[in-house]
Amino acid sequence: MPIPPDAIARPGEFELTAGRDTGTLDGPLPEAVYLPTSTTAFETTEGQPEQQVTDREVAALLIATSEQLGAEQVDRILSANQDFNGSGRSVRDTTDGQVYHDPHYSNRRLLRELVPLADAADQLGANPKSVADAVAHTLDQVWYKEYTHSDLLVAQLADTFGNLAQCRQPLTSEDIADLQTLATEAAGAGGLQEALMIVRAATATGATLHEGVHLARQQVVSTGASILRSQANDMVGALQALNVVRPLSSFTGEIFDALAAVDFRERPEAYQLFRRIMGFVGPASGRSALETVASIINYTRETHSIQEALHRVVSDSNRLESTSVIHPELARDRYFTPHRGELVHSITPYRTGRRLNDGVRDLERLTFASRPRGDIVAEGAWVFDPAINTWYSLGGETERINAIGESPQVRVTVVPYDVSMLSDTPLLFHMHPDGFTPEEHDKVGFAFPTSVDIAAAGAMEQSAERPVPLRSFIAHPLGITEYTHPADNDAIQQVAGGFDALRDQVIATMFTSHDHLRRAVAEQGAERITRKLIAEINGYLPEGFSIIMYPQGADMEAIIDGN
């Protein structure tokens, strides 16, 4: 009997909330913090007691993690990190151009990740010794520690434990033993970080740790080292397509067991097709996310081939009527998968009840997502309805295209949706993430809309079934930029066509070279330089167009209410 969509849904919903922010560690500290006597991982200041740490951030991180895990367990983890620390004592370039030697480099980075891990472990009621053993065991498995960032491994564990806490899943001693076994096997296959990324992505869908480890072990066992590393990103991308859908984990397991059975040479294409179906094919054909998952499972059971099942779903979708504005009559609450809590990146469209300021804080956090850490780095697209405090994520995909001899380009693909069906006064948000800015002075350009951004806003207004006043915003590393425009699509497209050239010309006029801009940013700060450029560019824009930048943490609710 075919599985109905409702049978796949997880009963009830859970609130996704952030763990403790390390920013709370700026309060008063003792004059000095002492490490347990067994720890020799820190380079100490000449003339100070051997185990004294006077670096304020490191001391604060030690206090925070020791409160949750216990000083003995933190010492166990830092001892496992000692070999990593040897190569990590490197110089760091700061935003003001200064260069200095950081003796705590590796431990500092590890402790920053250990704070949310300890917080999640505490929420889970986990045994601190078992948690410390899992972290230390993972670090012990690394073969070439001098070439490895230990914090990136701990980050996977921190987010995995955070996912379990948010999804109200257990963390048992058996789960931790499973995790340690996986770490040993994956390290032997040369794909430790990749395996941990798979577990992290699986638990974000609502899977238990045992189920996540099972999925990762399948990939480890069925592929060699080089294949594991190359295919892990495809598998993680496929799992991330379910991060807001959250079907019952048994159905997630059934889908990914079937994908793991595909010949390894054809598996990447199958993972990618599954992701495209969830993000584009299903929404474009008017299916809800759960209906799409149900179709994939039912066809797989019928044909015993998930590859054939995926192609059937695509074929079915091609026979359904589709228009450039997707099914205005389709109830938006069916189209957008319900999600509770923080805004996240997902290829699958979703909705969540959240105040404007709370959502903007989420976007500000997402702008600092780190690709090396395994975070999703994307532009995204959200529409906020102030009348009912609801965010609608349009889903979609962000691709960074690196062409030889050209600057990297970003391509964003989103299934269009009639904004007039979402709000009478819609606010459109997307982001220019920090992960796309290689240097500090690049943040200046990222604070501006691109020609594509401006044109897209005009097209969304133009294609709406009824006229609505659309306001457009960009979250970026320096704050929130609003780009205002009149309700005239022809004028919008005309300005859009020349905006990139205008921006680049103004920057080139004010700063004669990249080195000149870099020095100015180092001396005055990126925000101050950006505001000067905005004032200059606004002088060239036609009436009705303007650019406004609000600082990080701005009260956007008051700003919207005041206008």
Secondary structure, DSSP 8 states (H G I E B T S, - for coil): ----HHHHB-SS---B-----GGGGGS---S-EE--TT---S---TTS-TTEE--HHHHHHHHHHHHHH-HHHHHHHHHHTHHHHHHH--EEE-TTS-EEE-TTHHHHHHHHHHHHHHHHHHHHT--HHHHHHHHHHHHHT-S-GGG--HHHHHHHHHHHHHHHHHTT----HHHHHHHHHHHHHHHHTT-HHHHHHHHHHHHHTT--HHHHHHHHHHHHHHS-HHHHHHHHHHHHHHHHTTTTT-B-HHHHHHHHHHHHTS-TTTHHHHHHHHHHIIIIIHHHHT--HHHHHHHHHHHHHHHS-HHHHHHHHHHHHHHS---SS--TTS-HHHHSEE--BS----SS-EEEE--HHHHHHHHHHHTT--TTTT-------EEEETTTTEEEE---EEEEE--TTS--EEEEE-----GGGT-SS-EEEEE--GGG-SSTTHHHHHTS--HHHHHHHHHHHHHSSS----EEEEEETTEEEEEE--S-HHHHHHHHHHHHHHHHHHHHHH-SSHHHHHHHHHHH-HHHHHHHHHHHHHTTS-TT-EEEEEETT--HHHHHHH-
